[in-house]
């Protein structure tokens, strides 16, 4: 993946994050998401490349822009790249002004990103030291004890990140029975899944059920960082089960980073909208907007944290 192209994508996520940040705490997640989508698509179409969105805002009839299979970029001809995008991951966090929201892009050569059906998956994500000890079929107790041993910790010192959802009530009880700590997040399990692979995050594991698109997005960063995510489709009903099978996915198969993101020639780019375990959010101070971004390249293993100060043109209409 061209390193210059990777840095071009930072400008895209920065623009989407800034657009979404204007809606923080205003109670309108759809408007925040729409602003981020508009900005991301516009910026993509100013870049000299051609890519297919394999994970986007949904099917064409549901998403007018950045829909799955949309082609973006200035170049003509067949797409040479896959894109997995989430212009605003955690729309509810922005709507309610709570913790953790990102704008995210994963780019890779054509046919190397899994085109996951838009549904739910059971997930476990860990960092490099514990990548070989987790098992999606094992009990919560067994996985936590195995991770604790790999990290040379006591189970009571392990911190597990979990989405705060009614479906996780039993999981939370099981985690606490091992003595481990639970950190709840309202939304945003892309950052949540990546956090265990970052040594200073304070998170050792992510567990629970979340969206399949987020699993693919997170897998690229986790792979570059040397961690692991294991996941399996969890159909909501019979219609969902049939949809998963029609899309060519396997119901009982445990997907790993190697399945979700093939090879090592990928980039992961994210800009924080609101502070979270991965990045700080957008900060506005007068006419200066500061963004905090992360860029990872699979080929080189390079990890860049980028702080950008955007000088805004004075506009009397915004007084």
ZADO-1210 file (C-alpha; in nm, 4 decimals, padded with zeros to 6 digits):
<atoms>
<atom x="00.0000" y="00.0000" z="00.0000" code="UNK" pos="1"/>
<atom x="00.1398" y="00.3382" z="-00.1031" code="UNK" pos="2"/>
<atom x="00.2475" y="00.5292" z="00.2081" code="UNK" pos="3"/>
<atom x="00.1392" y="00.8586" z="00.0523" code="UNK" pos="4"/>
<atom x="-00.2074" y="00.7166" z="-00.0044" code="UNK" pos="5"/>
<atom x="-00.2202" y="00.6082" z="00.3589" code="UNK" pos="6"/>
<atom x="-00.1512" y="00.9645" z="00.4654" code="UNK" pos="7"/>
<atom x="-00.4159" y="01.0932" z="00.2220" code="UNK" pos="8"/>
<atom x="-00.6696" y="00.8866" z="00.4145" code="UNK" pos="9"/>
<atom x="-00.5853" y="01.0815" z="00.7320" code="UNK" pos="10"/>
<atom x="-00.7242" y="01.3937" z="00.5696" code="UNK" pos="11"/>
<atom x="-01.0403" y="01.1976" z="00.4940" code="UNK" pos="12"/>
<atom x="-01.0975" y="01.0745" z="00.8505" code="UNK" pos="13"/>
<atom x="-01.0038" y="01.4157" z="00.9913" code="UNK" pos="14"/>
<atom x="-01.2677" y="01.5846" z="00.7762" code="UNK" pos="15"/>
<atom x="-01.5334" y="01.3278" z="00.8657" code="UNK" pos="16"/>
<atom x="-01.4512" y="01.3517" z="01.2369" code="UNK" pos="17"/>
<atom x="-01.4690" y="01.7315" z="01.2360" code="UNK" pos="18"/>
<atom x="-01.8041" y="01.7230" z="01.0549" code="UNK" pos="19"/>
<atom x="-01.9455" y="01.4739" z="01.3048" code="UNK" pos="20"/>
<atom x="-01.8071" y="01.6656" z="01.6048" code="UNK" pos="21"/>
<atom x="-02.0353" y="01.9595" z="01.5315" code="UNK" pos="22"/>
<atom x="-02.3248" y="01.7354" z="01.6419" code="UNK" pos="23"/>
<atom x="-02.1781" y="01.6195" z="01.9728" code="UNK" pos="24"/>
<atom x="-02.4424" y="01.6211" z="02.2457" code="UNK" pos="25"/>
<atom x="-02.7203" y="01.7530" z="02.0223" code="UNK" pos="26"/>
<atom x="-02.9245" y="01.4335" z="02.0314" code="UNK" pos="27"/>
<atom x="-02.9217" y="01.3721" z="01.6564" code="UNK" pos="28"/>
<atom x="-02.7078" y="01.0715" z="01.5663" code="UNK" pos="29"/>
<atom x="-02.8444" y="01.0528" z="01.2117" code="UNK" pos="30"/>
<atom x="-02.7380" y="01.4088" z="01.1382" code="UNK" pos="31"/>
<atom x="-02.3915" y="01.3425" z="01.2810" code="UNK" pos="32"/>
<atom x="-02.3534" y="01.0266" z="01.0745" code="UNK" pos="33"/>
<atom x="-02.4842" y="01.2000" z="00.7621" code="UNK" pos="34"/>
<atom x="-02.2345" y="01.4842" z="00.8011" code="UNK" pos="35"/>
<atom x="-01.9468" y="01.2374" z="00.8384" code="UNK" pos="36"/>
<atom x="-02.0603" y="01.0284" z="00.5394" code="UNK" pos="37"/>
<atom x="-02.0960" y="01.3347" z="00.3138" code="UNK" pos="38"/>
<atom x="-01.7509" y="01.4603" z="00.4065" code="UNK" pos="39"/>
<atom x="-01.5781" y="01.1228" z="00.3723" code="UNK" pos="40"/>
<atom x="-01.7276" y="01.0488" z="00.0305" code="UNK" pos="41"/>
<atom x="-01.6443" y="01.3955" z="-00.0992" code="UNK" pos="42"/>
<atom x="-01.2823" y="01.3610" z="00.0144" code="UNK" pos="43"/>
<atom x="-01.2447" y="01.0124" z="-00.1325" code="UNK" pos="44"/>
<atom x="-01.3505" y="01.1459" z="-00.4703" code="UNK" pos="45"/>
<atom x="-01.0676" y="01.3998" z="-00.4634" code="UNK" pos="46"/>
<atom x="-00.7977" y="01.1301" z="-00.4292" code="UNK" pos="47"/>
<atom x="-00.6173" y="00.9749" z="-00.7265" code="UNK" pos="48"/>
<atom x="-00.7137" y="00.6106" z="-00.6694" code="UNK" pos="49"/>
<atom x="-01.0042" y="00.3751" z="-00.7364" code="UNK" pos="50"/>
<atom x="-01.1558" y="00.1479" z="-00.4745" code="UNK" pos="51"/>
<atom x="-01.4683" y="-00.0500" z="-00.3986" code="UNK" pos="52"/>
<atom x="-01.6432" y="-00.0052" z="-00.0652" code="UNK" pos="53"/>
<atom x="-01.6819" y="-00.3628" z="00.0599" code="UNK" pos="54"/>
<atom x="-01.8026" y="-00.2607" z="00.4047" code="UNK" pos="55"/>
<atom x="-01.9911" y="00.0656" z="00.4188" code="UNK" pos="56"/>
<atom x="-02.3135" y="00.2261" z="00.5278" code="UNK" pos="57"/>
<atom x="-02.5337" y="-00.0583" z="00.4049" code="UNK" pos="58"/>
<atom x="-02.6947" y="-00.1745" z="00.0826" code="UNK" pos="59"/>
<atom x="-02.7499" y="00.0768" z="-00.1987" code="UNK" pos="60"/>
<atom x="-03.1248" y="00.1078" z="-00.1403" code="UNK" pos="61"/>
<atom x="-03.0631" y="00.1914" z="00.2267" code="UNK" pos="62"/>
<atom x="-02.7539" y="00.4113" z="00.1957" code="UNK" pos="63"/>
<atom x="-02.7342" y="00.6785" z="-00.0764" code="UNK" pos="64"/>
<atom x="-02.3594" y="00.7279" z="-00.0220" code="UNK" pos="65"/>
<atom x="-02.0686" y="00.5009" z="00.0716" code="UNK" pos="66"/>
<atom x="-02.2964" y="00.2033" z="00.0260" code="UNK" pos="67"/>
<atom x="-02.1541" y="-00.1467" z="-00.0072" code="UNK" pos="68"/>
<atom x="-02.0058" y="-00.1964" z="-00.3578" code="UNK" pos="69"/>
<atom x="-01.9930" y="00.1770" z="-00.4337" code="UNK" pos="70"/>
<atom x="-01.6831" y="00.2791" z="-00.6330" code="UNK" pos="71"/>
<atom x="-01.4921" y="00.5866" z="-00.5126" code="UNK" pos="72"/>
<atom x="-01.1844" y="00.7794" z="-00.6275" code="UNK" pos="73"/>
<atom x="-01.0730" y="00.9826" z="-00.9292" code="UNK" pos="74"/>
<atom x="-00.9298" y="00.6992" z="-01.1391" code="UNK" pos="75"/>
<atom x="-01.1179" y="00.5113" z="-01.4116" code="UNK" pos="76"/>
<atom x="-01.1172" y="00.1364" z="-01.4762" code="UNK" pos="77"/>
<atom x="-01.1523" y="-00.1566" z="-01.2403" code="UNK" pos="78"/>
<atom x="-01.1079" y="-00.0966" z="-00.8665" code="UNK" pos="79"/>
<atom x="-00.7659" y="-00.2007" z="-00.7408" code="UNK" pos="80"/>
<atom x="-00.8460" y="-00.1697" z="-00.3724" code="UNK" pos="81"/>
<atom x="-01.1015" y="-00.2709" z="-00.1087" code="UNK" pos="82"/>
<atom x="-01.2260" y="-00.0184" z="00.1454" code="UNK" pos="83"/>
<atom x="-01.3971" y="-00.0894" z="00.4751" code="UNK" pos="84"/>
<atom x="-01.5283" y="00.2344" z="00.6202" code="UNK" pos="85"/>
<atom x="-01.7230" y="00.3693" z="00.9119" code="UNK" pos="86"/>
<atom x="-01.7439" y="00.7477" z="00.8759" code="UNK" pos="87"/>
<atom x="-01.8818" y="00.7653" z="01.2299" code="UNK" pos="88"/>
<atom x="-01.8488" y="00.4640" z="01.4520" code="UNK" pos="89"/>
<atom x="-02.0669" y="00.5136" z="01.7609" code="UNK" pos="90"/>
<atom x="-02.3338" y="00.7575" z="01.6437" code="UNK" pos="91"/>
<atom x="-02.5140" y="00.7333" z="01.9787" code="UNK" pos="92"/>
<atom x="-02.1975" y="00.8435" z="02.1596" code="UNK" pos="93"/>
<atom x="-02.1916" y="01.1598" z="01.9514" code="UNK" pos="94"/>
<atom x="-02.5663" y="01.2176" z="01.9858" code="UNK" pos="95"/>
<atom x="-02.5528" y="01.1924" z="02.3649" code="UNK" pos="96"/>
<atom x="-02.2013" y="01.3296" z="02.4186" code="UNK" pos="97"/>
<atom x="-02.0734" y="01.0104" z="02.5806" code="UNK" pos="98"/>
<atom x="-01.7420" y="00.8252" z="02.5567" code="UNK" pos="99"/>
<atom x="-01.5704" y="00.6844" z="02.2462" code="UNK" pos="100"/>
<atom x="-01.6395" y="00.7672" z="01.8794" code="UNK" pos="101"/>
<atom x="-01.4173" y="00.7400" z="01.5707" code="UNK" pos="102"/>
<atom x="-01.4027" y="00.7900" z="01.1965" code="UNK" pos="103"/>
<atom x="-01.2329" y="00.4821" z="01.0457" code="UNK" pos="104"/>
<atom x="-01.0934" y="00.3597" z="00.7116" code="UNK" pos="105"/>
<atom x="-00.9302" y="00.0263" z="00.6316" code="UNK" pos="106"/>
<atom x="-00.7759" y="-00.0071" z="00.2847" code="UNK" pos="107"/>
<atom x="-00.6281" y="-00.3192" z="00.1266" code="UNK" pos="108"/>
<atom x="-00.5668" y="-00.4748" z="-00.2177" code="UNK" pos="109"/>
<atom x="-00.8731" y="-00.5991" z="-00.4028" code="UNK" pos="110"/>
<atom x="-01.0391" y="-00.9111" z="-00.2628" code="UNK" pos="111"/>
<atom x="-00.8428" y="-00.9179" z="00.0633" code="UNK" pos="112"/>
<atom x="-01.1013" y="-00.7775" z="00.3062" code="UNK" pos="113"/>
<atom x="-01.3880" y="-01.0026" z="00.4122" code="UNK" pos="114"/>
<atom x="-01.7241" y="-00.8750" z="00.2878" code="UNK" pos="115"/>
<atom x="-01.9023" y="-00.9664" z="00.6076" code="UNK" pos="116"/>
<atom x="-02.2845" y="-00.9794" z="00.6098" code="UNK" pos="117"/>
<atom x="-02.4233" y="-00.6906" z="00.8133" code="UNK" pos="118"/>
<atom x="-02.5203" y="-00.8677" z="01.1334" code="UNK" pos="119"/>
<atom x="-02.3778" y="-00.9647" z="01.4735" code="UNK" pos="120"/>
<atom x="-02.0762" y="-01.1655" z="01.5833" code="UNK" pos="121"/>
<atom x="-01.9541" y="-01.3067" z="01.9113" code="UNK" pos="122"/>
<atom x="-01.6024" y="-01.1726" z="01.9702" code="UNK" pos="123"/>
<atom x="-01.2918" y="-01.2084" z="02.1811" code="UNK" pos="124"/>
<atom x="-00.9991" y="-00.9725" z="02.1181" code="UNK" pos="125"/>
<atom x="-00.6607" y="-00.9718" z="02.2930" code="UNK" pos="126"/>
<atom x="-00.3118" y="-00.8336" z="02.2504" code="UNK" pos="127"/>
<atom x="00.0074" y="-01.0041" z="02.1253" code="UNK" pos="128"/>
<atom x="00.0990" y="-01.1810" z="02.4510" code="UNK" pos="129"/>
<atom x="-00.2361" y="-01.3605" z="02.4707" code="UNK" pos="130"/>
<atom x="-00.3060" y="-01.4190" z="02.1015" code="UNK" pos="131"/>
<atom x="-00.2474" y="-01.7955" z="02.1203" code="UNK" pos="132"/>
<atom x="-00.4455" y="-01.8760" z="02.4356" code="UNK" pos="133"/>
<atom x="-00.8027" y="-01.7642" z="02.3608" code="UNK" pos="134"/>
<atom x="-01.0782" y="-01.9993" z="02.2469" code="UNK" pos="135"/>
<atom x="-01.4266" y="-01.8876" z="02.1448" code="UNK" pos="136"/>
<atom x="-01.5670" y="-02.2246" z="02.2526" code="UNK" pos="137"/>
<atom x="-01.4112" y="-02.2077" z="02.5995" code="UNK" pos="138"/>
<atom x="-01.5901" y="-02.0667" z="02.9025" code="UNK" pos="139"/>
<atom x="-01.5493" y="-01.7071" z="03.0140" code="UNK" pos="140"/>
<atom x="-01.3646" y="-01.8329" z="03.3216" code="UNK" pos="141"/>
<atom x="-01.1198" y="-02.0396" z="03.1159" code="UNK" pos="142"/>
<atom x="-01.0445" y="-01.7571" z="02.8729" code="UNK" pos="143"/>
<atom x="-00.9829" y="-01.5034" z="03.1478" code="UNK" pos="144"/>
<atom x="-00.7564" y="-01.7412" z="03.3389" code="UNK" pos="145"/>
<atom x="-00.5636" y="-01.8234" z="03.0203" code="UNK" pos="146"/>
<atom x="-00.5195" y="-01.4566" z="02.9337" code="UNK" pos="147"/>
<atom x="-00.4161" y="-01.3738" z="03.2897" code="UNK" pos="148"/>
<atom x="-00.1488" y="-01.6445" z="03.2784" code="UNK" pos="149"/>
<atom x="-00.0197" y="-01.5231" z="02.9410" code="UNK" pos="150"/>
<atom x="-00.0007" y="-01.1667" z="03.0730" code="UNK" pos="151"/>
<atom x="00.1579" y="-01.2832" z="03.4008" code="UNK" pos="152"/>
<atom x="-00.1308" y="-01.1348" z="03.5971" code="UNK" pos="153"/>
<atom x="-00.3826" y="-01.2579" z="03.8465" code="UNK" pos="154"/>
<atom x="-00.7371" y="-01.2969" z="03.7080" code="UNK" pos="155"/>
<atom x="-00.8388" y="-01.0202" z="03.9499" code="UNK" pos="156"/>
<atom x="-00.6016" y="-00.7838" z="03.7675" code="UNK" pos="157"/>
<atom x="-00.7495" y="-00.8506" z="03.4222" code="UNK" pos="158"/>
<atom x="-00.9738" y="-00.5808" z="03.2718" code="UNK" pos="159"/>
<atom x="-01.2369" y="-00.6841" z="03.0177" code="UNK" pos="160"/>
<atom x="-01.4134" y="-00.4342" z="02.7933" code="UNK" pos="161"/>
<atom x="-01.7809" y="-00.5110" z="02.7215" code="UNK" pos="162"/>
<atom x="-02.0536" y="-00.3266" z="02.5327" code="UNK" pos="163"/>
<atom x="-02.3222" y="-00.2171" z="02.7772" code="UNK" pos="164"/>
<atom x="-02.6151" y="-00.4159" z="02.6398" code="UNK" pos="165"/>
<atom x="-02.8883" y="-00.6299" z="02.8015" code="UNK" pos="166"/>
<atom x="-02.7597" y="-00.9294" z="02.6029" code="UNK" pos="167"/>
<atom x="-02.4368" y="-00.9149" z="02.8036" code="UNK" pos="168"/>
<atom x="-02.5876" y="-00.9406" z="03.1525" code="UNK" pos="169"/>
<atom x="-02.4847" y="-01.3051" z="03.1957" code="UNK" pos="170"/>
<atom x="-02.1396" y="-01.2405" z="03.0468" code="UNK" pos="171"/>
<atom x="-02.0794" y="-00.9556" z="03.2912" code="UNK" pos="172"/>
<atom x="-02.1761" y="-01.1771" z="03.5863" code="UNK" pos="173"/>
<atom x="-01.9427" y="-01.4522" z="03.4605" code="UNK" pos="174"/>
<atom x="-01.6531" y="-01.2092" z="03.4216" code="UNK" pos="175"/>
<atom x="-01.6970" y="-01.0683" z="03.7703" code="UNK" pos="176"/>
<atom x="-01.7187" y="-01.4167" z="03.9210" code="UNK" pos="177"/>
<atom x="-01.3592" y="-01.4759" z="03.8068" code="UNK" pos="178"/>
<atom x="-01.2544" y="-01.1644" z="03.9990" code="UNK" pos="179"/>
<atom x="-01.1763" y="-00.9724" z="03.6805" code="UNK" pos="180"/>
<atom x="-01.2776" y="-00.6112" z="03.6222" code="UNK" pos="181"/>
<atom x="-01.5447" y="-00.5055" z="03.3735" code="UNK" pos="182"/>
<atom x="-01.5207" y="-00.1806" z="03.1781" code="UNK" pos="183"/>
<atom x="-01.8480" y="-00.0956" z="03.0064" code="UNK" pos="184"/>
<atom x="-01.8744" y="00.1144" z="02.6902" code="UNK" pos="185"/>
<atom x="-02.1997" y="00.2388" z="02.5410" code="UNK" pos="186"/>
<atom x="-02.0760" y="00.2059" z="02.1817" code="UNK" pos="187"/>
<atom x="-01.7604" y="00.1716" z="01.9743" code="UNK" pos="188"/>
<atom x="-01.6163" y="-00.1765" z="01.9776" code="UNK" pos="189"/>
<atom x="-01.3681" y="-00.1019" z="01.6966" code="UNK" pos="190"/>
<atom x="-01.1575" y="00.0937" z="01.9441" code="UNK" pos="191"/>
<atom x="-01.2585" y="-00.1540" z="02.2134" code="UNK" pos="192"/>
<atom x="-01.1259" y="-00.4519" z="02.0182" code="UNK" pos="193"/>
<atom x="-00.8000" y="-00.2750" z="01.9319" code="UNK" pos="194"/>
<atom x="-00.7354" y="-00.1504" z="02.2870" code="UNK" pos="195"/>
<atom x="-00.5954" y="-00.4815" z="02.4256" code="UNK" pos="196"/>
<atom x="-00.3187" y="-00.4672" z="02.1615" code="UNK" pos="197"/>
<atom x="-00.2059" y="-00.1263" z="02.2898" code="UNK" pos="198"/>
<atom x="00.0154" y="-00.1642" z="02.5992" code="UNK" pos="199"/>
<atom x="-00.0973" y="00.1575" z="02.7683" code="UNK" pos="200"/>
<atom x="-00.4729" y="00.1225" z="02.7143" code="UNK" pos="201"/>
<atom x="-00.5442" y="-00.0474" z="03.0470" code="UNK" pos="202"/>
<atom x="-00.7645" y="-00.3022" z="02.8641" code="UNK" pos="203"/>
<atom x="-00.6673" y="-00.6711" z="02.8483" code="UNK" pos="204"/>
<atom x="-00.9603" y="-00.8228" z="02.6586" code="UNK" pos="205"/>
<atom x="-01.2763" y="-00.7400" z="02.4682" code="UNK" pos="206"/>
<atom x="-01.5607" y="-00.9889" z="02.4982" code="UNK" pos="207"/>
<atom x="-01.9221" y="-01.0012" z="02.3838" code="UNK" pos="208"/>
<atom x="-02.1456" y="-00.9646" z="02.0791" code="UNK" pos="209"/>
<atom x="-02.1112" y="-00.6735" z="01.8401" code="UNK" pos="210"/>
<atom x="-02.1506" y="-00.5830" z="01.4740" code="UNK" pos="211"/>
<atom x="-01.9670" y="-00.7830" z="01.2073" code="UNK" pos="212"/>
<atom x="-01.8480" y="-00.4731" z="01.0182" code="UNK" pos="213"/>
<atom x="-01.6660" y="-00.3530" z="01.3280" code="UNK" pos="214"/>
<atom x="-01.4899" y="-00.6898" z="01.3543" code="UNK" pos="215"/>
<atom x="-01.3414" y="-00.6474" z="01.0061" code="UNK" pos="216"/>
<atom x="-01.2428" y="-00.2851" z="01.0701" code="UNK" pos="217"/>
<atom x="-01.0722" y="-00.3727" z="01.3976" code="UNK" pos="218"/>
<atom x="-00.9007" y="-00.6830" z="01.2578" code="UNK" pos="219"/>
<atom x="-00.6684" y="-00.4802" z="01.0336" code="UNK" pos="220"/>
<atom x="-00.5287" y="-00.2790" z="01.3237" code="UNK" pos="221"/>
<atom x="-00.5151" y="-00.5826" z="01.5521" code="UNK" pos="222"/>
<atom x="-00.3215" y="-00.7769" z="01.2891" code="UNK" pos="223"/>
<atom x="-00.0681" y="-00.4958" z="01.2435" code="UNK" pos="224"/>
<atom x="-00.0251" y="-00.4691" z="01.6213" code="UNK" pos="225"/>
<atom x="00.0253" y="-00.8458" z="01.6554" code="UNK" pos="226"/>
<atom x="-00.2910" y="-00.9230" z="01.8525" code="UNK" pos="227"/>
<atom x="-00.5855" y="-01.1473" z="01.7704" code="UNK" pos="228"/>
<atom x="-00.9600" y="-01.1310" z="01.7329" code="UNK" pos="229"/>
<atom x="-01.1767" y="-01.4414" z="01.7126" code="UNK" pos="230"/>
<atom x="-01.5395" y="-01.4083" z="01.6111" code="UNK" pos="231"/>
<atom x="-01.8397" y="-01.6093" z="01.4967" code="UNK" pos="232"/>
<atom x="-02.1709" y="-01.5074" z="01.3431" code="UNK" pos="233"/>
<atom x="-02.4681" y="-01.4896" z="01.5793" code="UNK" pos="234"/>
<atom x="-02.7909" y="-01.4683" z="01.3756" code="UNK" pos="235"/>
<atom x="-03.0733" y="-01.2704" z="01.5343" code="UNK" pos="236"/>
<atom x="-03.3444" y="-01.4857" z="01.3776" code="UNK" pos="237"/>
<atom x="-03.4128" y="-01.7282" z="01.0917" code="UNK" pos="238"/>
<atom x="-03.4159" y="-01.4484" z="00.8330" code="UNK" pos="239"/>
<atom x="-03.0760" y="-01.3310" z="00.9540" code="UNK" pos="240"/>
<atom x="-02.9422" y="-01.6883" z="00.9446" code="UNK" pos="241"/>
<atom x="-03.0503" y="-01.7276" z="00.5816" code="UNK" pos="242"/>
<atom x="-02.8952" y="-01.3911" z="00.4922" code="UNK" pos="243"/>
<atom x="-02.5599" y="-01.4949" z="00.6403" code="UNK" pos="244"/>
<atom x="-02.5601" y="-01.8176" z="00.4399" code="UNK" pos="245"/>
<atom x="-02.6697" y="-01.6411" z="00.1194" code="UNK" pos="246"/>
<atom x="-02.3717" y="-01.4085" z="00.1523" code="UNK" pos="247"/>
<atom x="-02.1402" y="-01.7104" z="00.1541" code="UNK" pos="248"/>
<atom x="-02.0424" y="-01.6879" z="00.5205" code="UNK" pos="249"/>
<atom x="-02.0207" y="-01.9819" z="00.7615" code="UNK" pos="250"/>
<atom x="-02.2405" y="-01.9935" z="01.0692" code="UNK" pos="251"/>
<atom x="-02.0333" y="-02.2204" z="01.2933" code="UNK" pos="252"/>
<atom x="-01.6892" y="-02.1128" z="01.1734" code="UNK" pos="253"/>
<atom x="-01.4571" y="-01.9171" z="01.4043" code="UNK" pos="254"/>
<atom x="-01.3062" y="-01.6311" z="01.2040" code="UNK" pos="255"/>
<atom x="-00.9648" y="-01.4927" z="01.2990" code="UNK" pos="256"/>
<atom x="-00.7661" y="-01.1880" z="01.1860" code="UNK" pos="257"/>
<atom x="-00.6221" y="-01.4023" z="00.9054" code="UNK" pos="258"/>
<atom x="-00.9756" y="-01.4635" z="00.7728" code="UNK" pos="259"/>
<atom x="-01.1027" y="-01.1091" z="00.8088" code="UNK" pos="260"/>
<atom x="-00.7978" y="-00.9345" z="00.6621" code="UNK" pos="261"/>
<atom x="-00.5813" y="-01.1427" z="00.4280" code="UNK" pos="262"/>
<atom x="-00.2125" y="-01.0688" z="00.3858" code="UNK" pos="263"/>
<atom x="-00.0225" y="-00.7762" z="00.5349" code="UNK" pos="264"/>
<atom x="-00.0616" y="-00.5054" z="00.2705" code="UNK" pos="265"/>
<atom x="-00.3266" y="-00.2980" z="00.4432" code="UNK" pos="266"/>
<atom x="-00.3643" y="00.0362" z="00.6163" code="UNK" pos="267"/>
<atom x="-00.5746" y="00.1365" z="00.9139" code="UNK" pos="268"/>
<atom x="-00.6613" y="00.5025" z="00.9605" code="UNK" pos="269"/>
<atom x="-00.8741" y="00.6530" z="01.2370" code="UNK" pos="270"/>
<atom x="-00.9479" y="00.9970" z="01.3795" code="UNK" pos="271"/>
<atom x="-01.1116" y="01.0458" z="01.7166" code="UNK" pos="272"/>
<atom x="-01.4437" y="01.2285" z="01.7348" code="UNK" pos="273"/>
<atom x="-01.4894" y="01.1896" z="02.1113" code="UNK" pos="274"/>
<atom x="-01.2230" y="01.0687" z="02.3578" code="UNK" pos="275"/>
<atom x="-01.1971" y="00.6888" z="02.3780" code="UNK" pos="276"/>
<atom x="-00.9518" y="00.4089" z="02.4563" code="UNK" pos="277"/>
<atom x="-00.7785" y="00.4547" z="02.1197" code="UNK" pos="278"/>
<atom x="-00.7663" y="00.8297" z="02.0523" code="UNK" pos="279"/>
<atom x="-00.8578" y="01.1704" z="02.1879" code="UNK" pos="280"/>
<atom x="-01.1509" y="01.3435" z="02.0246" code="UNK" pos="281"/>
<atom x="-01.1865" y="01.6652" z="01.8259" code="UNK" pos="282"/>
<atom x="-01.1000" y="01.9764" z="02.0280" code="UNK" pos="283"/>
<atom x="-01.2245" y="02.3191" z="01.9174" code="UNK" pos="284"/>
<atom x="-01.0619" y="02.6306" z="02.0583" code="UNK" pos="285"/>
<atom x="-01.1699" y="02.9504" z="01.8883" code="UNK" pos="286"/>
<atom x="-01.0727" y="02.9276" z="01.5217" code="UNK" pos="287"/>
<atom x="-00.8425" y="02.6265" z="01.5750" code="UNK" pos="288"/>
<atom x="-00.9703" y="02.2700" z="01.5583" code="UNK" pos="289"/>
<atom x="-00.7324" y="01.9983" z="01.6770" code="UNK" pos="290"/>
<atom x="-00.7681" y="01.6364" z="01.5633" code="UNK" pos="291"/>
<atom x="-00.5944" y="01.3226" z="01.6864" code="UNK" pos="292"/>
<atom x="-00.5397" y="01.0409" z="01.4387" code="UNK" pos="293"/>
<atom x="-00.3736" y="00.7028" z="01.4088" code="UNK" pos="294"/>
<atom x="-00.2247" y="00.5569" z="01.0897" code="UNK" pos="295"/>
<atom x="-00.0920" y="00.1995" z="01.0671" code="UNK" pos="296"/>
<atom x="00.0710" y="00.0285" z="00.7683" code="UNK" pos="297"/>
<atom x="00.0775" y="-00.3488" z="00.7504" code="UNK" pos="298"/>
<atom x="00.3815" y="-00.3842" z="00.5251" code="UNK" pos="299"/>
<atom x="00.6146" y="-00.1799" z="00.7435" code="UNK" pos="300"/>
<atom x="00.4379" y="-00.2204" z="01.0763" code="UNK" pos="301"/>
<atom x="00.4628" y="00.1567" z="01.1156" code="UNK" pos="302"/>
<atom x="00.2294" y="00.3176" z="01.3686" code="UNK" pos="303"/>
<atom x="00.1918" y="00.6946" z="01.3514" code="UNK" pos="304"/>
<atom x="-00.0019" y="00.9174" z="01.5898" code="UNK" pos="305"/>
<atom x="-00.0822" y="01.2463" z="01.4194" code="UNK" pos="306"/>
<atom x="-00.2026" y="01.5627" z="01.5904" code="UNK" pos="307"/>
<atom x="-00.3260" y="01.8220" z="01.3417" code="UNK" pos="308"/>
<atom x="-00.4238" y="02.1844" z="01.4037" code="UNK" pos="309"/>
<atom x="-00.6809" y="02.3042" z="01.1509" code="UNK" pos="310"/>
<atom x="-00.7051" y="02.6833" z="01.1184" code="UNK" pos="311"/>
<atom x="-01.0644" y="02.7702" z="01.0380" code="UNK" pos="312"/>
<atom x="-01.1572" y="03.0684" z="00.8196" code="UNK" pos="313"/>
<atom x="-01.3412" y="03.3373" z="01.0126" code="UNK" pos="314"/>
<atom x="-01.7112" y="03.3233" z="00.9305" code="UNK" pos="315"/>
<atom x="-01.9443" y="03.5899" z="01.0678" code="UNK" pos="316"/>
<atom x="-02.2441" y="03.3643" z="01.0034" code="UNK" pos="317"/>
<atom x="-02.1231" y="03.1310" z="01.2765" code="UNK" pos="318"/>
<atom x="-02.1083" y="03.3939" z="01.5476" code="UNK" pos="319"/>
</atoms>
